[in-house]
Each structure stands twice: as C-alpha cells, then as structure tokens.
Amino acid sequence: MSGLELGTMLQEELPVVTLVVNDACLSLIKASQDRHYSGRHLAVDLRGPDYSRFADSYGTRSWSCRDEESLSSCLADAFRS
C-alpha cells in the first residue's frame, strides 16, 4: 500500500479495518542480509511517518498498540466502530 488507498476507502465509504505493523525496516531483505553478510545491513532500516497522524489527516479513527497485550483490545475497538 502507498497510503492513498486509505483515501479511496474513505471516499467510497468501504467498511475496512486496516492493520499496520511497523517494524521500521525492510524485514525480508534484512533477514537475507543477516544470513548472507554476517548481520551487516545496508539501506534496510526505515523511518516512517506517524501512522496515527496520517489516518487523522484523512479524518478517520486510529488506534495505536505498542505491545501484544493491547492488540486484542485495539482490534476489538476498531471492529466495533
């Protein structure tokens, strides 16, 4: 996703819940570099936007979960809304 899909979902009033998992890197490429280059990484760590603020900029609701324990309640709230 590029992020613009969020605008389309809202414009078309689609009942979609989107889950964003931000691990701040290109995980598959980083794992490959771990295996092939003894853990030396090149251009795989990313600094992304504040995804909650991004959702807010489209005028939609968002929930932030920082740990596994809060994930179920965040998802339950999202599906109820």
C-alpha positions, 0 to 999 in steps of 0.5 A: 500500500502507498497510503492513498488507498486509505483515501479511496476507502474513505471516499467510497465509504468501504467498511475496512479495518486496516492493520499496520505493523511497523517494524521500521525496516525492510524485514525480508531483505534484512533477514537475507542480509543477516544470513548472507553478510554476517548481520551487516545491513545496508539501506534496510532500516526505515523511518516512517511517518506517524501512522496515527497522524496520517489516518487523522489527516484523512479524518478517520479513527486510529488506534495505536498498540505498542505491545501484544497485550493491547492488540486484542483490545485495539482490534476489538475497538476498531471492529466495533466502530 
